[in-house]
């Protein structure tokens, strides 16, 4: 991982189901990220949910992506 790259982490099944329930969305409504993306952590598979944590100007922003 490069120092300028935001942190990518894979959610567990429990965390993924809690996320979908919290925001009342389905997997198909999440933004997509390609399985070949170099930022993905090792062991990711199609259908996994990735949490992307980006820090900008002292604030942390969190994004979620579905691996396709």
N, C-alpha and C positions, 0 to 999 in steps of 0.2 A: 504494500500500500504506500502510495506517495504521500508526503506530508501535506500537500494541498488538497488531497482527495477527502471528501467527507466520509465519516465512519458509516459502514454498511454492516448490519447485523441481521441474522435470520431469526424470525420469531418462531417460538415453539407452537405446537398445535393449540395449546391452551391460550397463549397470548394472542394468537391469530383469531380464535373464536371470540375472545373478549373484545378485540378491536372491532371486528365486524358487528358485534352486538352494540357496542358503545356508539358507533357512528351510523348504525342501522343501514349498512350497505352490504352488497354481495361481492364475491370475488371479481365478477366481471365488471364491476363499477370502479375498481381500483386502477390507477395508472399502471402501465406495463413497463417492464424492464427486460431486456433480452438476456437469455441464458448465457450468451457469450460476452456479456459486459465484463470488462476487466476489473471493475470495482466490486463485483460480487464475492462474498466469502466462499471458502472451499466447501464442497459438499452440497451446494444448492441444486435443487431440482425444479422442474416445471411445476407450478402450482404453489410454490413457497411464497411467503410474504416477507419482504425485506424492509427493514427500518433504516432510513437514511437520516443521520444526524449532522446538520450543517451549522457551523458557528459563524456568525457574521456580525461585526460591530458589537461584540460582547453578548449578543443574544443567540440563543439556540433555537433552531427551527427543526422540526421533525417531519419527515415525509415517509409515506408507505408506498411500496411498489409490489406488483405481482410479477413473478418470474414467468416469462413465456418463452 
